[in-house]
Amino acid sequence: MVRRLVADSCADFTAEKKKWTKVRLVPLTLTVGGEDVVDNDSFNQKDFLNKMRACGECPRSACPSPESYMREFEGADEVFVVTLSRHLSGSYQSAVLAKQLYQEEHPEVKIEVVDSQSASVGESLLVLKLRSLLEKYDFEETAKKIAAFRDSMQTKFVLEDLDVFIKNGRLTHIQAILCNALNIKPLLAGENGMIVKLDQARGVERTLKKLVESVVADVKEATTRTLAIAHCNHPSRAEAVRQMIMSRVPFRECMVVDTGGVSTMYANEGGIIVAY
């Protein structure tokens, strides 16, 4: 019996966690300044951030093709695929089409495509949970339990640079002007796979404190959960957030990771993402 975990490349892992899960990451393609950058192990964050700063156009991402997903299904008896929220990317639809096409030729293979309703470390937590569930349960029970876990998971983030969000229409023009002129930084969250604003404050540090208070206020069963923090080229900020949260909430463990390609594009330098 060959069981396989697959995710798109927006999932952010430490090398240790990636090795433990044995997850296969299917890359998105990023385009900045007319140049395509594949979001795989060759991604250079520093170089990409420099290109983003130098480019007047908004960077874009392209989801993996169904064929890219199908290649990762080969040789497996059971497959779980975790993708970006369907409201943020076409990655989920591509994976669903890959499942349909693959099962036409291999109807005996079980494939479950999980819409993370999240991104970055939100996806990562689902992969980690799947790895644990598959050690105890069969395919069908694992599918039920991962859906329940996904629905209980929270993803929140604070961005120092809102440029990509503004250019992609995530903030209205009026909101964008106010945020830039007054140095207002919103506390954002994923809600049913869509981005919503929870709060705001003047300056990143104040908004990060609101982030910590929000985690403290709504986390449930922390001793059984992992806190995951992704940062875009700002390890000291991530460590400060980790200490503020862990000093007040007894999470079972905490994973801190730098952002990969897709998360870097949207979080931009200094961005912080938490999931739990």
Salt bridges, closest charged atoms under 4 A:
GLU35 OE2 - LYS51 NZ 2.80
ASP41 OD1 - LYS18 NZ 3.28
ASP47 OD2 - LYS51 NZ 3.10
GLU72 OE1 - ARG24 NH1 3.29
GLU78 OE1 - ARG3 NE 2.80
ASP115 OD2 - ARG86 NE 2.87
GLU135 OE2 - ARG131 NH1 2.59
GLU140 OE2 - LYS110 NZ 2.93
GLU141 OE2 - LYS145 NZ 3.80
ASP151 OD1 - ARG150 NE 2.67
GLU160 OE1 - ARG237 NH1 2.82
ASP163 OD2 - LYS167 NZ 3.25
ASP199 OD2 - LYS210 NZ 3.43
GLU205 OE2 - ARG237 NH2 3.55
GLU213 OE2 - ARG248 NH1 2.59
ASP218 OD2 - LYS156 NZ 2.50
GLU239 OE2 - ARG242 NH2 2.78
GLU253 OE1 - LYS17 NZ 3.20
ASP258 OD1 - HIS231 ND1 3.61
GLU269 OE1 - ARG53 NH1 2.66
